[in-house]
Amino acid sequence: MQNPPTDEDLMDAVRDGSEDAYGALFERYRAPLYGFSMRMTRHRETADDVFQETFLRVYRARSTWSHQDGSFRSWLFRIAVNTIRDRARAAARRPEVLGDDWEPAYQGAPDDRIALERALAALPDNLRDAFLLGAVAGLDHNEVAGALGVSPDNARARISRARSRLRELLEES
C-alpha cells in the first residue's frame, strides 16, 4: 500500500503545473484553514474571502515555493495570517478573534464564552496570533514559528505568554 503524498510533494507538483495536486491541497486544508480564518476574523463572509484569497496567493506564489520555506503547512498559515493582516489594515481595524457564528469546541456556559472572547481580544496581536495558530489551527511550535516568521523559541515563548495572560484575564473576570 502506497502512502499518500506529503504536502510538500503536492506543492512541488503544483509548482510543476498539476491542478490535481492543487485540488488535493485545497481539500486537505479546507477545514483547518477555514476554521482558523473564522476564529481570526469572526465573520463568515470575511473567513470565506480570507480562505479563498489565501489559496489564490498559494497558486500565484507556486513558482516561488521551496522546501527552504519550511513545511507547506507553516507556509500556508503564514500566507493566511498575512492575508488577514492585509485585510485588517485595508479596513483600518484590527481583526476580531471570535464571532457570533463560531461554534466553540467546548460547551461551557455563555458567560465563559464571553469571558474567553474578551480575554482573547485583549491579547496583543503577536500573542493572540501565536496562541490561535497553536490552539485552533493545531500547528506545532516550529510551524507557528514558520507561519509568523519568528524563531521556534520565540513562538514557544509567545504561546506560553499568551496562555499565562489568558489565565490572568480569565481569573479577573
N, CA, C and O of each residue as an XYZ file, in Angstrom:
692
protein
N       0.840     -1.182      0.000
C       0.000      0.000      0.000
C       0.886      1.247      0.000
O       1.839      1.353      0.772
N       0.558      2.157     -0.858
C       1.375      3.355     -1.027
C       0.878      4.469     -0.100
O      -0.325      4.687      0.038
N       1.818      5.161      0.525
C       1.470      6.285      1.387
C       0.981      7.438      0.533
O       1.442      7.613     -0.595
N       0.032      8.245      1.067
C      -0.405      9.421      0.311
C       0.744     10.416      0.197
O       1.634     10.434      1.048
N       0.733     11.233     -0.832
C       1.823     12.210     -0.994
C       1.809     13.224      0.150
O       0.756     13.576      0.681
N       2.997     13.677      0.507
C       3.110     14.705      1.539
C       2.634     16.041      0.967
O       2.493     16.198     -0.246
N       2.394     16.983      1.849
C       2.028     18.334      1.417
C       3.108     18.912      0.510
O       2.820     19.544     -0.506
N       4.354     18.680      0.900
C       5.471     19.231      0.134
C       5.543     18.603     -1.257
O       5.831     19.291     -2.236
N       5.280     17.285     -1.345
C       5.252     16.621     -2.657
C       4.138     17.205     -3.524
O       4.330     17.457     -4.713
N       2.979     17.416     -2.915
C       1.866     18.003     -3.661
C       2.200     19.412     -4.126
O       1.888     19.783     -5.258
N       2.835     20.203     -3.257
C       3.173     21.571     -3.633
C       4.225     21.592     -4.726
O       4.195     22.464     -5.594
N       5.159     20.644     -4.699
C       6.125     20.528     -5.798
C       5.395     20.249     -7.104
O       5.745     20.801     -8.147
N       4.373     19.385     -7.046
C       3.589     19.073     -8.243
C       2.784     20.287     -8.707
O       2.638     20.517     -9.908
N       2.261     21.062     -7.753
C       1.551     22.299     -8.113
C       2.512     23.249     -8.818
O       2.170     23.846     -9.839
N       3.697     23.383     -8.276
C       4.711     24.243     -8.893
C       4.989     23.805    -10.329
O       5.265     24.626    -11.203
N       4.912     22.485    -10.553
C       5.151     21.945    -11.891
C       3.899     21.941    -12.766
O       3.934     21.449    -13.894
N       2.787     22.488    -12.251
C       1.591     22.661    -13.070
C       0.455     21.694    -12.837
O      -0.490     21.679    -13.626
N       0.499     20.888    -11.795
C      -0.560     19.905    -11.550
C      -1.770     20.531    -10.863
O      -1.690     20.988     -9.722
N      -2.891     20.543    -11.582
C      -4.137     21.041    -10.994
C      -4.699     20.050     -9.985
O      -5.325     20.444     -9.001
N      -4.471     18.746    -10.233
C      -4.945     17.727     -9.290
C      -4.269     17.879     -7.930
O      -4.914     17.736     -6.891
N      -2.981     18.168     -7.940
C      -2.256     18.351     -6.683
C      -2.779     19.586     -5.945
O      -2.912     19.574     -4.721
N      -3.074     20.643     -6.691
C      -3.628     21.856     -6.089
C      -4.979     21.536     -5.440
O      -5.259     21.964     -4.321
N      -5.797     20.788     -6.152
C      -7.094     20.382     -5.609
C      -6.957     19.527     -4.359
O      -7.741     19.658     -3.419
N      -5.956     18.651     -4.350
C      -5.726     17.801     -3.182
C      -5.320     18.641     -1.967
O      -5.793     18.390     -0.858
N      -4.452     19.631     -2.167
C      -4.062     20.513     -1.057
C      -5.260     21.328     -0.581
O      -5.461     21.513      0.619
N      -6.039     21.803     -1.519
C      -7.238     22.576     -1.189
C      -8.157     21.746     -0.297
O      -8.619     22.229      0.736
N      -8.420     20.516     -0.685
C      -9.303     19.646      0.101
C      -8.682     19.291      1.454
O      -9.382     19.236      2.465
N      -7.400     19.057      1.472
C      -6.707     18.671      2.697
C      -6.763     19.795      3.740
O      -6.867     19.530      4.937
N      -6.695     21.030      3.287
C      -6.645     22.168      4.222
C      -7.935     22.966      4.284
O      -7.977     24.017      4.923
N      -8.983     22.490      3.638
C     -10.266     23.209      3.652
C     -10.733     23.454      5.086
O     -10.971     24.605      5.453
N     -10.870     22.442      5.887
C     -11.411     22.592      7.247
C     -10.455     23.335      8.184
O     -10.885     24.286      8.838
N      -9.181     22.947      8.279
C      -8.333     23.659      9.256
C      -8.104     25.128      8.911
O      -8.085     25.975      9.804
N      -7.931     25.437      7.640
C      -7.681     26.823      7.263
C      -8.943     27.662      7.405
O      -8.886     28.808      7.852
N     -10.085     27.091      7.024
C     -11.330     27.839      7.169
C     -11.647     28.067      8.649
O     -12.060     29.161      9.034
N     -11.454     27.038      9.477
C     -11.698     27.189     10.915
C     -10.814     28.260     11.524
O     -11.274     29.073     12.326
N      -9.550     28.262     11.147
C      -8.625     29.288     11.640
C      -9.084     30.673     11.180
O      -9.087     31.620     11.967
N      -9.465     30.790      9.927
C      -9.918     32.079      9.379
C     -11.164     32.579     10.101
O     -11.295     33.771     10.377
N     -12.084     31.654     10.406
C     -13.302     32.041     11.138
C     -12.963     32.587     12.519
O     -13.518     33.600     12.946
N     -12.066     31.926     13.202
C     -11.740     32.338     14.556
C     -10.962     33.651     14.575
O     -11.068     34.428     15.524
N     -10.196     33.888     13.547
C      -9.420     35.125     13.488
C     -10.263     36.315     13.044
O     -10.100     37.417     13.567
N     -11.164     36.104     12.085
C     -11.886     37.237     11.516
C     -13.247     37.491     12.147
O     -13.733     38.621     12.185
N     -13.853     36.407     12.645
C     -15.127     36.497     13.344
C     -16.349     36.575     12.444
O     -17.475     36.554     12.941
N     -16.162     36.663     11.162
C     -17.287     36.796     10.240
C     -17.182     35.757      9.134
O     -16.130     35.573      8.522
N     -18.307     35.081      8.895
C     -18.333     34.012      7.897
C     -17.902     34.517      6.515
O     -17.095     33.869      5.849
N     -18.423     35.649      6.086
C     -18.078     36.165      4.760
C     -16.594     36.533      4.673
O     -15.940     36.269      3.664
N     -16.079     37.135      5.725
C     -14.660     37.500      5.741
C     -13.798     36.243      5.742
O     -12.787     36.178      5.042
N     -14.197     35.245      6.526
C     -13.450     33.983      6.560
C     -13.465     33.325      5.184
O     -12.449     32.789      4.743
N     -14.608     33.364      4.507
C     -14.678     32.819      3.137
C     -13.682     33.542      2.233
O     -12.945     32.916      1.471
N     -13.674     34.868      2.332
C     -12.763     35.663      1.499
C     -11.301     35.369      1.824
O     -10.479     35.222      0.920
N     -10.980     35.284      3.104
C      -9.602     35.002      3.521
C      -9.187     33.629      3.024
O      -8.086     33.463      2.499
N     -10.062     32.645      3.185
C      -9.766     31.292      2.735
C      -9.468     31.273      1.233
O      -8.458     30.720      0.798
N     -10.355     31.880      0.456
C     -10.170     31.888     -0.996
C      -8.933     32.680     -1.401
O      -8.169     32.250     -2.265
N      -8.742     33.819     -0.786
C      -7.584     34.651     -1.129
C      -6.271     33.952     -0.756
O      -5.276     34.067     -1.472
N      -6.277     33.237      0.354
C      -5.077     32.504      0.764
C      -4.710     31.467     -0.294
O      -3.550     31.368     -0.695
N      -5.691     30.703     -0.741
C      -5.380     29.687     -1.757
C      -5.055     30.314     -3.108
O      -4.284     29.745     -3.881
N      -5.621     31.457     -3.398
C      -5.236     32.164     -4.617
C      -3.784     32.624     -4.519
O      -3.030     32.517     -5.486
N      -3.394     33.132     -3.360
C      -1.996     33.549     -3.159
C      -1.043     32.350     -3.242
O       0.061     32.468     -3.775
N      -1.469     31.203     -2.719
C      -0.650     29.987     -2.835
C      -0.422     29.675     -4.308
O       0.700     29.394     -4.729
N      -1.498     29.729     -5.082
C      -1.382     29.408     -6.510
C      -0.475     30.413     -7.221
O       0.380     30.040     -8.024
N      -0.675     31.677     -6.914
C       0.149     32.712     -7.558
C       1.624     32.609     -7.166
O       2.506     32.940     -7.958
N       1.882     32.152     -5.951
C       3.266     32.056     -5.454
C       3.864     30.668     -5.687
O       4.950     30.371     -5.189
N       3.166     29.818     -6.439
C       3.627     28.438     -6.621
C       5.039     28.352     -7.180
O       5.788     27.440     -6.828
N       5.409     29.284     -8.043
C       6.744     29.219     -8.641
C       7.839     29.589     -7.647
O       9.011     29.286     -7.871
N       7.461     30.241     -6.549
C       8.456     30.623     -5.544
C       8.538     29.617     -4.406
O       9.400     29.731     -3.535
N       7.637     28.622     -4.407
C       7.630     27.607     -3.343
C       8.969     26.887     -3.304
O       9.532     26.518     -4.334
N       9.452     26.702     -2.102
C      10.699     25.981     -1.901
C      10.638     25.286     -0.559
O      10.033     25.797      0.383
N      11.258     24.132     -0.465
C      11.328     23.432      0.818
C      12.104     24.256      1.843
O      12.016     24.004      3.045
N      12.863     25.242      1.364
C      13.606     26.125      2.271
C      12.644     26.985      3.084
O      13.009     27.508      4.137
N      11.407     27.129      2.588
C      10.402     27.915      3.302
C       9.868     27.179      4.528
O       9.058     27.730      5.273
N      10.307     25.958      4.741
C       9.791     25.145      5.844
C       8.690     24.242      5.334
O       8.615     23.950      4.140
N       7.846     23.806      6.232
C       6.766     22.918      5.818
C       5.725     23.704      5.026
O       5.576     24.914      5.201
N       5.019     23.007      4.166
C       3.938     23.646      3.417
C       2.905     24.204      4.385
O       2.392     25.305      4.190
N       2.605     23.439      5.426
C       1.584     23.850      6.387
C       1.918     25.192      7.018
O       1.051     26.062      7.099
N       3.157     25.380      7.467
C       3.507     26.664      8.075
C       3.505     27.772      7.032
O       3.125     28.903      7.337
N       3.928     27.463      5.791
C       3.912     28.442      4.701
C       2.475     28.870      4.406
O       2.206     30.058      4.229
N       1.556     27.912      4.353
C       0.150     28.198      4.089
C      -0.440     29.091      5.174
O      -1.111     30.078      4.872
N      -0.191     28.750      6.433
C      -0.759     29.555      7.516
C      -0.084     30.921      7.620
O      -0.715     31.877      8.069
N       1.175     31.036      7.219
C       1.831     32.355      7.171
C       1.114     33.221      6.130
O       0.870     34.405      6.364
N       0.781     32.629      4.987
C       0.041     33.365      3.954
C      -1.323     33.781      4.505
O      -1.765     34.906      4.270
N      -1.993     32.887      5.236
C      -3.300     33.219      5.810
C      -3.200     34.359      6.814
O      -4.007     35.287      6.788
N      -2.208     34.289      7.699
C      -2.024     35.363      8.686
C      -1.760     36.687      7.976
O      -2.327     37.714      8.349
N      -0.919     36.669      6.972
C      -0.627     37.893      6.219
C      -1.863     38.404      5.488
O      -2.074     39.614      5.403
N      -2.671     37.508      4.967
C      -3.912     37.900      4.288
C      -4.853     38.578      5.275
O      -5.453     39.605      4.957
N      -4.985     38.014      6.461
C      -5.853     38.605      7.485
C      -5.326     39.977      7.892
O      -6.096     40.928      8.025
N      -4.025     40.076      8.086
C      -3.441     41.375      8.458
C      -3.628     42.406      7.348
O      -3.943     43.564      7.625
N      -3.438     41.998      6.109
C      -3.630     42.915      4.984
C      -5.075     43.414      4.936
O      -5.321     44.600      4.717
N      -6.014     42.513      5.139
C      -7.432     42.897      5.121
C      -7.748     43.834      6.285
O      -8.505     44.792      6.126
N      -7.173     43.559      7.445
C      -7.427     44.415      8.610
C      -6.868     45.818      8.384
O      -7.509     46.814      8.720
N      -5.671     45.884      7.812
C      -5.096     47.211      7.516
C      -5.961     47.949      6.503
O      -6.202     49.149      6.633
N      -6.417     47.231      5.510
C      -7.246     47.866      4.482
C      -8.559     48.362      5.070
O      -9.084     49.388      4.636
N      -9.083     47.658      6.033
C     -10.336     48.061      6.681
C     -10.093     49.020      7.838
O     -11.034     49.481      8.484
N      -8.812     49.319      8.097
C      -8.421     50.234      9.178
C      -8.980     49.801     10.522
O      -9.372     50.620     11.353
N      -9.005     48.487     10.709
C      -9.408     47.974     12.013
C      -8.668     46.676     12.269
O      -8.174     46.033     11.343
N      -8.601     46.309     13.497
C      -7.925     45.097     13.927
C      -8.863     43.900     13.744
O     -10.061     44.027     14.000
N      -8.352     42.732     13.304
C      -9.253     41.579     13.167
C      -9.768     41.136     14.530
O      -9.050     41.153     15.530
N     -11.026     40.743     14.533
C     -11.611     40.255     15.770
C     -11.379     38.755     15.851
O     -11.170     38.092     14.835
N     -11.417     38.237     17.051
C     -10.990     36.865     17.259
C     -12.111     35.851     17.051
O     -11.963     34.931     16.246
N     -13.196     35.996     17.740
C     -14.274     35.029     17.656
C     -15.557     35.736     17.263
O     -15.727     36.920     17.555
N     -16.443     35.041     16.619
C     -17.671     35.662     16.171
C     -18.898     34.972     16.705
O     -18.818     33.947     17.382
N     -20.028     35.551     16.387
C     -21.287     35.008     16.852
C     -21.577     33.646     16.240
O     -22.260     32.825     16.852
N     -21.063     33.397     15.037
C     -21.350     32.123     14.397
C     -20.242     31.100     14.602
O     -20.211     30.084     13.908
N     -19.327     31.348     15.545
C     -18.295     30.379     15.882
C     -18.878     29.370     16.845
O     -19.489     29.736     17.849
N     -18.690     28.105     16.541
C     -19.136     27.041     17.431
C     -17.945     26.599     18.258
O     -17.030     25.974     17.723
N     -17.931     26.901     19.532
C     -16.792     26.528     20.354
C     -16.674     25.019     20.486
O     -17.669     24.298     20.420
N     -15.441     24.548     20.674
C     -15.200     23.124     20.843
C     -15.724     22.655     22.197
O     -16.023     21.474     22.372
N     -15.834     23.567     23.143
C     -16.352     23.210     24.452
C     -17.786     23.696     24.540
O     -18.194     24.582     23.789
N     -18.537     23.131     25.436
C     -19.936     23.512     25.587
C     -20.136     24.182     26.940
O     -21.055     23.842     27.685
N     -19.270     25.132     27.244
C     -19.334     25.832     28.511
C     -20.476     26.828     28.540
O     -21.202     27.009     27.563
N     -20.610     27.460     29.677
C     -21.659     28.449     29.870
C     -21.410     29.653     28.969
O     -20.261     29.980     28.670
N     -22.489     30.320     28.533
C     -22.320     31.504     27.677
C     -21.427     32.574     28.304
O     -20.681     33.252     27.598
N     -21.500     32.726     29.630
C     -20.643     33.712     30.297
C     -19.174     33.354     30.139
O     -18.327     34.236     30.000
N     -18.870     32.052     30.162
C     -17.493     31.604     29.970
C     -17.011     31.946     28.564
O     -15.871     32.370     28.374
N     -17.879     31.760     27.594
C     -17.517     32.059     26.204
C     -17.263     33.549     26.032
O     -16.307     33.948     25.366
N     -18.109     34.364     26.627
C     -17.940     35.816     26.541
C     -16.625     36.221     27.196
O     -15.893     37.055     26.663
N     -16.325     35.634     28.347
C     -15.066     35.945     29.038
C     -13.876     35.529     28.180
O     -12.884     36.254     28.102
N     -13.968     34.368     27.538
C     -12.887     33.913     26.667
C     -12.712     34.849     25.475
O     -11.587     35.196     25.117
N     -13.814     35.257     24.865
C     -13.733     36.182     23.735
C     -13.055     37.486     24.143
O     -12.194     38.001     23.431
N     -13.450     38.005     25.287
C     -12.867     39.265     25.764
C     -11.384     39.094     26.077
O     -10.577     39.970     25.769
N     -11.029     37.973     26.686
C      -9.624     37.732     27.028
C      -8.782     37.600     25.756
O      -7.691     38.165     25.679
N      -9.270     36.869     24.775
C      -8.537     36.733     23.513
C      -8.387     38.081     22.817
O      -7.326     38.399     22.280
N      -9.454     38.865     22.832
C      -9.398     40.174     22.184
C      -8.438     41.118     22.898
O      -7.891     42.033     22.282
N      -8.230     40.897     24.205
C      -7.341     41.768     24.978
C      -5.866     41.431     24.778
O      -4.997     42.229     25.130
N      -5.577     40.264     24.220
C      -4.181     39.896     23.994
C      -3.568     40.760     22.899
O      -4.260     41.131     21.950
N      -2.298     41.083     23.011
C      -1.623     41.748     21.895
C      -1.653     40.836     20.664
O      -1.686     39.612     20.792
N      -1.642     41.437     19.487
C      -1.744     40.667     18.243
C      -0.732     39.533     18.165
O      -1.080     38.416     17.780
N       0.522     39.811     18.530
C       1.555     38.789     18.366
C       1.297     37.576     19.258
O       1.595     36.451     18.857
N       0.754     37.777     20.447
C       0.444     36.661     21.335
C      -0.815     35.933     20.878
O      -0.864     34.703     20.878
N      -1.828     36.696     20.491
C      -3.083     36.095     20.039
C      -2.854     35.249     18.788
O      -3.364     34.133     18.691
N      -2.089     35.774     17.833
C      -1.821     35.027     16.604
C      -1.109     33.715     16.900
O      -1.482     32.668     16.371
N      -0.090     33.771     17.743
C       0.659     32.556     18.081
C      -0.244     31.556     18.800
O      -0.224     30.365     18.488
N      -1.029     32.031     19.752
C      -1.917     31.143     20.501
C      -2.929     30.474     19.575
O      -3.114     29.259     19.642
N      -3.586     31.250     18.712
C      -4.606     30.685     17.831
C      -4.010     29.739     16.800
O      -4.632     28.734     16.457
N      -2.818     30.042     16.300
C      -2.176     29.117     15.364
C      -1.898     27.779     16.034
O      -2.043     26.728     15.410
N      -1.502     27.813     17.293
C      -1.230     26.574     18.007
C      -2.494     25.893     18.497
O      -2.693     24.704     18.248
N      -3.350     26.628     19.189
C      -4.522     26.033     19.828
C      -5.662     25.750     18.855
O      -6.346     24.735     18.985
N      -5.871     26.621     17.897
C      -7.002     26.462     16.990
C      -6.598     25.742     15.708
O      -7.255     24.788     15.292
N      -5.524     26.198     15.089
C      -5.108     25.589     13.827
C      -4.312     24.309     14.048
O      -4.132     23.526     13.115
N      -3.833     24.086     15.270
C      -3.137     22.849     15.580
C      -1.702     22.772     15.093
O      -1.152     21.680     14.947
N      -1.086     23.928     14.840
C       0.306     23.924     14.404
C       1.220     23.689     15.595
O       0.929     24.126     16.708
N       2.336     22.990     15.353
C       3.316     22.821     16.422
C       4.186     24.083     16.499
O       4.044     24.989     15.679
N       5.093     24.136     17.497
C       5.892     25.355     17.699
C       6.702     25.729     16.470
O       6.804     26.909     16.135
N       7.276     24.749     15.797
C       8.062     25.047     14.597
C       7.178     25.594     13.476
O       7.586     26.495     12.744
N       5.974     25.050     13.343
C       5.064     25.543     12.309
C       4.539     26.930     12.652
O       4.390     27.772     11.767
N       4.260     27.173     13.918
C       3.851     28.517     14.354
C       4.973     29.498     14.026
O       4.725     30.591     13.517
N       6.204     29.097     14.321
C       7.359     29.951     14.021
C       7.417     30.264     12.539
O       7.618     31.417     12.156
N       7.243     29.255     11.703
C       7.264     29.476     10.261
C       6.134     30.361      9.793
O       6.324     31.209      8.920
N       4.952     30.172     10.369
C       3.791     30.976      9.970
C       3.952     32.440     10.355
O       3.469     33.329      9.655
N       4.632     32.688     11.470
C       4.790     34.067     11.941
C       6.131     34.683     11.565
O       6.351     35.876     11.776
N       7.026     33.874     11.009
C       8.332     34.394     10.622
C       9.222     34.714     11.815
O       9.984     35.680     11.789
N       9.122     33.899     12.861
C       9.947     34.090     14.056
C      10.668     32.780     14.354
O      10.410     31.765     13.708
N      11.562     32.802     15.322
C      12.275     31.587     15.695
C      11.336     30.658     16.477
O      10.358     31.121     17.064
N      11.627     29.353     16.487
C      10.813     28.434     17.286
C      10.795     28.803     18.774
O       9.766     28.658     19.433
N      11.914     29.273     19.298
C      11.938     29.694     20.705
C      11.019     30.885     20.941
O      10.335     30.961     21.962
N      11.010     31.817     19.986
C      10.132     32.977     20.096
C       8.671     32.532     20.028
O       7.841     33.018     20.796
N       8.353     31.612     19.118
C       6.980     31.114     19.001
C       6.556     30.433     20.302
O       5.454     30.671     20.796
N       7.413     29.599     20.849
C       7.127     28.894     22.097
C       6.896     29.908     23.224
O       5.982     29.746     24.032
N       7.716     30.938     23.272
C       7.571     31.960     24.315
C       6.261     32.731     24.142
O       5.580     33.018     25.126
N       5.909     33.064     22.915
C       4.656     33.791     22.686
C       3.451     32.964     23.120
O       2.525     33.482     23.745
N       3.471     31.687     22.788
C       2.352     30.820     23.174
C       2.273     30.715     24.687
O       1.186     30.777     25.262
N       3.403     30.560     25.322
C       3.439     30.467     26.783
C       2.942     31.764     27.420
O       2.146     31.726     28.357
N       3.406     32.911     26.917
C       2.947     34.199     27.462
C       1.452     34.390     27.218
O       0.744     34.932     28.067
N       0.974     33.946     26.056
C      -0.455     34.076     25.750
C      -1.280     33.244     26.730
O      -2.291     33.718     27.248
N      -0.857     32.021     26.983
C      -1.584     31.168     27.933
C      -1.596     31.786     29.330
O      -2.632     31.814     29.994
N      -0.447     32.275     29.768
C      -0.368     32.895     31.097
C      -1.278     34.110     31.178
O      -2.010     34.290     32.152
N      -1.223     34.937     30.151
C      -2.037     36.153     30.140
C      -3.528     35.807     30.086
O      -4.344     36.454     30.742
N      -3.876     34.784     29.299
C      -5.289     34.357     29.239
C      -5.769     33.887     30.610
O      -6.875     34.222     31.032
N      -4.930     33.107     31.309
C      -5.294     32.652     32.655
C      -5.566     33.846     33.573
O      -6.557     33.882     34.302
N      -4.649     34.826     33.513
C      -4.814     36.028     34.352
C      -6.110     36.749     34.023
O      -6.874     37.118     34.915
N      -6.349     36.944     32.740
C      -7.541     37.680     32.320
C      -8.819     36.935     32.693
O      -9.808     37.548     33.095
N      -8.792     35.616     32.558
C      -9.991     34.832     32.893
C     -10.224     34.780     34.398
O     -11.370     34.721     34.844
N      -9.151     34.802     35.182
C      -9.309     34.839     36.649
C      -9.871     36.165     37.104
O     -10.606     36.228     38.089
N      -9.527     37.242     36.382
C     -10.029     38.575     36.728
C     -11.513     38.717     36.417
O     -12.219     39.483     37.074
N     -11.979     37.990     35.430
C     -13.398     38.169     35.018
C     -14.367     37.356     35.817
O     -15.572     37.417     35.573
